[in-house]
């Protein structure tokens, strides 16, 4: 008891004896007057200066006048010879330099210290001086600084090198002149001087690739003594190698490799890390680096283990096979006391491991998930995502794990990563869909992030109606309408409407729910509800699928442009026609769901709608074409071919690529030409086209007046499509025609006289796919019924050359150029039959839907049914497959 | 978790700090604009302290920074660098920092002693890192440069008791010899 009390008393004493507790800024500044007393009392002044520094360090702000006053009082202290006091004065000068005015007043005192005899002062004086100096003053002290760099006192030399580095940003031209001195300093005996000198040299030269390579070759040969300097050199070298095409033969690579045997761990690690990060390295060359890192894994020092496992984790992302040799050591780290190390070890194992170890590892992670920071949780989530794609059968373990993580505390990025992962799993694996949607429903019950909630509601609206039991989601969605903010309410209303439009049995209940939203306080929510209620009341499939399920299919940028043109044209003779607006192009990458990127569209919530809509490639083309007078009368651009076709080999004299732009009655061929001969200038460049079918009529060419060396130029050809809608395919033979003028490669000055020449290009095919634009139909069956069977065509084909259903599906999509719906492009590998659903719009605005039933038995047999609102269109589309 | 190749630069250290066992700042210095205001800095420190006070793990990733740390009695020493910085370099700075302070305080590394020698601590921080560049990583060279002579308080400023104590000590030593 006695002891306890004494301890307590001691503690109180301790806090009282802390001279810096509860310091008040103004009181401290008052004390600064002591500086003016003579003789100077160093001890007292040190104490006061420390107080000032402490106050600043605690984050209290001094006003300019206060700071200037204190600063001037402080200048008196230069009279004292006390070393400690002088040091504190330097510190205070540096702290106050940015706040106080007229700090250059101490320049002469500092210059005196810097060049003086007292060794103790010099280094600090240099650093303080460089802090207060400006461009004009620098000229005056440059001479001293250059001398100081090569001073035999290491601290002076280091101080001036580091100060030079700080000065480089505003005064690059001055510091550039000190290169010779820095070069000399690299060979200093002192390790830190060497490091600073090398650093300064590189900072000066880093934009000059030749100089950098000289630097590397010079210092890789002579061995540097400072480990820091070697690390620096490794970084310079690896950056240099990164831009080099061939890595393994370079002497620089040998240098990196030799650093793996350096005596300092710091250097070994830096070299190993540099090696595994090299872009162009084969996995065999990684081995030495990996084995070094493997040794670090069993080090007693946590930092070393952390560094090694973090680097291996990165390697595992790209080359999991190289890391498998370390699996045994990684297993030992799972129980590491440092949770960061354990997490990294597990996620690395998840990437390299096999299916059987997944359960065990997941159990391990969940035991300490709550102890690690959000950054690492995201790492774990990413690992789980890639694991789910690798082992789809393990989805139930992952789903449960993810849902428990969703329930835990965490920031937005963390939650977003989990939601992204669940959505990816749902998209990839239909078996996991019900469970995943269930977890997401639970999550939005208590979700503070509007963006995530609207996104999930959008997903529910899309996937929910097609699930086994749609009614169970409605409660979750309607709860949002009651409890959330306007953005989420609006998304929930839209989601509800989709259920109503999709499931007839639920329609009446949905109408009841929606009519409750008619008096919502928010405009957007009310508008949406009113709109949906009225559409649903009509009970017409066509209406509800057109306005609720499919949404707006036009390009947003195109719509904006069309509306603007319509408003500007004041006649308003005809109502605005949505058909004139170019359709939204489905980005190609939606087809391949990359890990890390989900194919989900942005939810139609007001928060998102306000975000700027990026112009797609086609919108850019549309704008370019509209600017050419010959093409201004063609109407809206219907479709641009997604990839430029190469009409030449890439290594030839002239490189030509072609993009097809389809309009209502015309096709524009855009030829992007590059002249790769530096002694020629081409003039009046055009591509002459010869159609195989005489119904295709060449209207005009837009030649390129001049095509100098290596500057891409564009020429166009305008073709009128045949009147007969059924003839759509054609082959064109093309010839590049131009006038050649020889020129001097160096000056680019062309000769007066030129001669005509031509160059034969490869043929271009116009296919059915060029006339079809991809369109996404959310509810394919509803659209199918809506379009009716009046213009239905069907046929059966045997596709003997196909070896799998997957291949057949890919080919068909390519031939028809249509959008696969309801994820029917994903073939279940276990089954022998598949139904492919495609949707698109034919040139002229005709909706086309295709249902293809495929069966696999040695070859692929296909029964294809085409529906559209025009018999000719159906026929044309059907012919595309044959 | 940036995989990009690290830009070769001398600017290695983003911040250096000492916190006490309540997570309050004793000394802290930030060398770039990761946390421009005091408020953000203190928030980061609080967060850092919460993550590190119990787990004795030497290294942690926080807010995209690599933080290495060590503690003694009632003090926590931190060195922060970029997320893809060489962790071992940061540790070498941390060790130099700790060792220098330990030498100055004669191995008596605790808050009270530290506060009594705050001027020395500030000097040490100044000598280790200058504007984010590692200036010196050897504890004894740092001590040489800082030139702290903890004992020789000028005679005129000592209290009578102190003088007597010194005299007594010296007498004792001379007798023992």
Interface residues (C-beta under 8 A of the other chain):
Chain A: X14 X17 X18 X19 X20 X41 X42 X43 X46 X47 X49 X50 X53 X54 X57 X58 X59 X83 X84 X87 X88 X91 X94 X120 X123 X124 X127 X155 X158 X159 X162 X163 X165 X166 X192 X195 X196 X199 X200 X202 X203 X206 X228 X231 X232 X235 X236 X238 X239 X242 X265 X266 X269 X270 X273 X274 X277 X301 X302 X303 X304 X306 X307 X310 X314 X317 X337 X338 X339 X340 X341 X371 X373 X375 X376 X379
Chain B: X1 X3 X5 X6 X7 X8 X9 X10 X25 X27 X28 X29 X38 X41 X42 X51 X55 X56 X57 X58 X59 X60 X61 X62 X64 X68 X86 X87 X88 X89 X91 X92 X111 X112 X115 X116 X118 X119 X122 X123 X126 X130 X131 X133 X134 X135 X136 X137 X138 X141 X145 X146 X147 X148 X149 X153 X154 X157
